[in-house]
Amino acid sequence: MSKKNKILIIASVLLVAIVATTILVLCLVVFKPEDGKKVTVLSLGEKIYVQAEETNEDCSYRFKFKNGNVEKFYDSSTRTLDITEQIWQGYIAVGQPYDISVCYVDSGGVLTGDYGESISHTFSLQLGAPGVILNENQLSWEAVRGAEFYTIRYSYGDQIMSITTDLLTFDLTSLHGGTRTVSVFSCSSNVNYRESAPSNAFTLLVEHELPEFISSNLNTQTYVLTIIGKEYFENAILLDKDGNEFLLKDLDCKKTGSNYVSNINIRAYYKPNVSYFVKPLADIYNSFSGEAILVRTQA
């Protein structure tokens, strides 16, 4: 074989090798399995979603939730997976950290590549708001899944007052009288179940029967009168044995335990050796039919 023919054969072999290598590289680039992308967690009110950050129109999605050595998998035809019910059913536990990742799945159910970068997330749920019905002076609602108790919030001047109950009804006449806007919230002692959004609100005129004060004590050295009541109060009437009345107005009332306490200096009204009595101040929306209680004194 001539030298020229040998060179041609070697060149042909090299050309074939180069073409084959080029085709192989192109195949690896074009047909390289695509790894999953990063995910995000979306908390939208009462719903929790896990979403792949990028869309792959040719594939479905497989989401992996890893907690320690335990792995759970959920498939989705779209890049957004609603896991709210899985959380409620306990398949995904609230308060537990999960490493979450996603990969693409072809039409035959085969993974097209590796899982993407994982993120760590601890899940919590917002409770559903109760649907409240008003019937005369009573609010009622259906039990809310996950709720352990309910908080009734209402306007009181420029303040928002709160009352908690584990019942599914609430007597509005227990509120201090006047125009009140009332809403109910679902609540739980488990920090992983967040308080709900407010229920439908009601604005109405409330009429209320004021309870007697629990006790009242006067320090005759400082002239400070301490009044303890079952509910919040801003005003009171101080009476002496002759029937004279003194208005105690705009009291600084604080909740202490399950009761409310107010301290006021009555030096301007105090006379030694005179018995005093105290009662809540009634008005057009807050009646009082109880008895004024004796102010006990102490040095």
C-alpha positions in Angstrom: 0.0 0.0 0.0 1.3 3.3 -1.0 2.2 6.0 1.6 -0.5 8.2 0.1 -3.2 5.6 0.6 -2.1 5.0 4.2 -2.4 8.7 5.0 -5.9 8.8 3.4 -7.0 5.8 5.6 -5.6 7.4 8.8 -7.3 10.7 7.9 -10.6 8.9 7.3 -10.4 7.1 10.6 -9.7 10.4 12.4 -12.5 12.1 10.7 -15.0 9.4 11.6 -13.7 9.6 15.2 -14.1 13.3 15.3 -17.7 13.1 13.9 -18.7 10.4 16.3 -17.3 12.3 19.3 -19.1 15.5 18.1 -22.4 13.6 17.8 -21.9 12.0 21.3 -21.2 15.4 22.8 -24.3 16.9 21.1 -26.4 14.1 22.3 -25.2 14.6 25.9 -25.9 18.3 25.7 -29.3 18.0 23.9 -30.6 14.9 25.7 -28.9 15.5 29.1 -31.4 14.6 31.9 -32.8 17.8 33.4 -32.5 18.2 37.1 -35.3 19.7 39.2 -35.2 23.3 40.2 -35.5 24.9 43.6 -38.9 25.1 45.3 -40.7 27.7 47.3 -43.4 27.4 50.0 -46.5 29.6 49.7 -48.8 30.2 52.7 -52.0 31.8 51.4 -54.5 32.2 54.2 -55.7 28.7 55.1 -53.9 27.0 52.2 -50.3 25.8 52.0 -48.6 25.2 48.6 -45.2 24.0 47.5 -44.2 25.3 44.1 -41.3 24.5 41.7 -39.7 27.8 40.7 -39.6 26.8 37.0 -42.1 25.2 34.7 -41.2 22.1 32.6 -44.0 21.8 30.0 -42.9 18.3 28.9 -42.9 16.7 32.4 -44.9 16.3 35.6 -43.4 17.0 39.0 -42.4 14.8 42.0 -42.0 16.6 45.3 -39.9 15.0 48.1 -40.4 15.9 51.8 -37.6 14.6 54.0 -37.7 14.6 57.8 -34.7 12.8 59.3 -34.6 9.4 57.6 -38.3 9.5 56.6 -39.1 10.6 53.0 -42.5 11.3 51.5 -43.3 11.8 47.8 -46.2 13.6 46.1 -46.7 13.8 42.4 -48.3 16.8 40.6 -49.2 17.5 37.0 -48.5 21.2 37.6 -45.6 22.9 39.3 -47.8 23.9 42.3 -48.7 21.3 44.9 -51.5 21.9 47.4 -50.5 20.0 50.6 -53.1 21.5 53.0 -55.0 18.3 53.3 -51.8 16.2 53.8 -51.0 18.4 56.7 -54.5 18.1 58.2 -54.4 14.4 57.9 -51.0 14.2 59.6 -49.0 12.9 56.6 -46.9 16.1 56.9 -46.6 17.1 60.5 -46.8 20.7 61.7 -44.0 22.0 63.7 -41.5 19.6 62.1 -38.7 20.7 59.8 -38.7 19.2 56.3 -36.1 19.4 53.5 -38.2 19.9 50.3 -37.1 19.3 46.7 -38.5 18.5 43.3 -37.6 16.6 40.2 -39.2 16.2 36.8 -41.0 13.0 35.7 -41.5 11.9 32.1 -44.8 10.5 30.7 -43.6 7.0 31.6 -43.2 7.8 35.2 -39.4 7.9 35.0 -37.3 10.6 36.7 -35.6 12.7 34.0 -32.8 13.8 36.3 -31.8 14.4 39.9 -33.8 16.3 42.5 -33.0 20.0 42.6 -31.7 22.0 45.5 -33.7 21.5 48.7 -35.0 24.1 51.1 -35.8 23.6 54.8 -39.2 24.6 56.0 -41.3 24.0 59.2 -45.1 24.0 58.5 -47.8 25.8 60.4 -51.5 26.2 59.4 -53.9 29.1 59.8 -57.2 28.1 61.2 -60.4 28.7 59.3 -62.5 31.7 60.3 -65.9 30.7 61.9 -69.1 31.5 60.0 -71.1 33.4 62.6 -74.9 33.8 62.8 -76.7 36.4 64.9 -80.0 35.5 66.5 -81.4 38.3 68.6 -78.7 38.7 71.3 -76.8 35.5 70.6 -73.9 34.7 68.3 -73.5 31.1 67.1 -71.1 29.2 64.8 -70.0 25.8 63.7 -66.9 24.1 65.1 -63.8 24.9 63.1 -61.3 22.1 62.4 -58.3 22.4 64.6 -59.7 25.1 66.9 -59.5 24.5 70.6 -61.3 27.7 71.6 -62.6 31.0 70.2 -61.9 34.6 70.9 -64.6 37.2 70.7 -63.3 40.7 70.0 -65.4 43.9 70.2 -64.9 47.6 70.1 -65.1 49.5 73.4 -64.5 53.2 72.6 -61.0 53.3 71.1 -60.1 49.9 72.6 -60.5 46.4 71.4 -61.6 44.0 74.1 -61.3 40.2 74.0 -63.2 37.3 75.6 -62.4 33.7 75.1 -64.8 30.7 75.1 -64.7 27.0 74.3 -68.4 27.1 73.5 -70.0 27.6 70.0 -72.3 30.4 71.2 -71.9 33.8 72.9 -74.4 35.9 74.7 -74.0 39.5 73.6 -75.7 40.9 76.7 -72.5 40.0 78.6 -70.8 42.8 76.8 -70.7 46.3 78.2 -73.6 48.2 76.6 -73.4 50.6 73.7 -72.7 50.3 70.0 -70.3 47.4 69.5 -68.7 45.8 66.5 -68.1 42.1 67.2 -66.0 39.4 65.4 -65.1 35.9 66.3 -61.6 34.2 65.8 -60.7 30.5 65.8 -57.7 29.8 68.1 -55.5 27.0 69.4 -53.0 26.6 72.2 -50.8 24.8 69.6 -48.5 27.5 68.2 -48.4 25.7 64.9 -52.1 26.4 64.3 -52.3 30.1 63.8 -55.3 32.3 64.8 -57.8 32.6 62.0 -58.8 35.7 60.1 -61.8 37.5 61.7 -65.3 36.1 61.1 -68.0 38.1 59.5 -68.5 41.2 61.8 -71.7 42.5 63.4 -72.3 46.1 64.5 -75.2 46.4 66.9 -76.5 48.1 69.9 -76.0 46.1 73.1 -77.9 46.5 76.3 -76.2 45.2 79.4 -76.9 44.5 83.1 -74.0 45.7 85.2 -72.9 43.3 88.0 -72.1 44.4 91.5 -68.5 45.1 92.3 -66.7 42.2 94.0 -65.0 44.2 96.7 -63.7 47.7 97.5 -61.0 48.8 100.0 -59.8 52.2 101.1 -56.4 52.9 102.5 -57.0 55.8 104.9 -53.3 56.7 104.9 -53.0 57.2 101.1 -56.8 57.8 100.4 -56.5 55.2 97.6 -59.7 53.3 96.9 -59.2 49.9 95.2 -62.3 48.5 93.4 -62.4 45.0 92.1 -65.0 44.0 89.5 -66.1 41.0 87.4 -65.8 43.0 84.2 -64.2 46.1 82.7 -65.5 49.4 84.1 -64.5 53.0 83.5 -66.9 54.9 85.9 -68.3 54.3 89.4 -70.4 56.1 92.0 -69.2 56.7 95.5 -71.9 57.2 98.1 -71.8 58.2 101.8 -74.2 57.2 104.5 -76.3 60.4 103.9 -76.9 59.5 100.3 -74.5 62.0 98.8 -73.0 60.7 95.5 -69.6 61.4 94.0 -68.7 60.5 90.4 -65.5 58.5 90.0 -64.8 59.0 86.3 -62.4 57.7 83.7 -60.9 55.1 86.0 -57.7 53.3 84.9 -59.1 49.7 85.0 -56.6 46.8 84.6 -57.3 43.1 84.2 -55.7 41.1 87.0 -56.3 37.3 86.7 -60.0 36.8 85.9 -61.0 40.2 87.5 -60.6 43.9 86.8 -59.0 46.3 89.3 -59.0 50.1 89.5 -57.2 52.4 92.0 -58.3 56.0 92.5 -57.4 58.6 95.0 -60.6 59.9 96.8 -59.0 62.4 99.2 -61.2 65.2 97.8 -64.3 63.3 99.1 -63.1 61.5 102.1 -64.2 62.3 105.6 -63.1 60.4 108.7 -65.6 58.1 110.5 -68.0 58.1 107.5 -69.2 54.9 105.9 -68.9 54.8 102.1 -70.4 52.6 99.5 -69.6 52.1 95.8 -71.4 50.8 92.7 -71.0 50.8 88.9 -72.3 53.9 87.0 -75.4 53.1 85.0 -76.3 54.8 81.8 -78.9 54.4 79.0 -77.4 51.1 77.7 -76.0 49.7 81.0 -78.5 49.2 83.8 -77.8 48.4 87.4 -80.2 46.8 89.7 -77.8 45.4 92.3 -76.6 46.9 95.6 -73.8 49.3 96.3 -71.1 47.5 98.3 -69.5 48.7 101.5 -66.1 50.3 101.2 -63.9 48.6 103.8 -61.2 50.7 105.3 -57.6 49.9 106.4 -54.9 52.1 107.8 
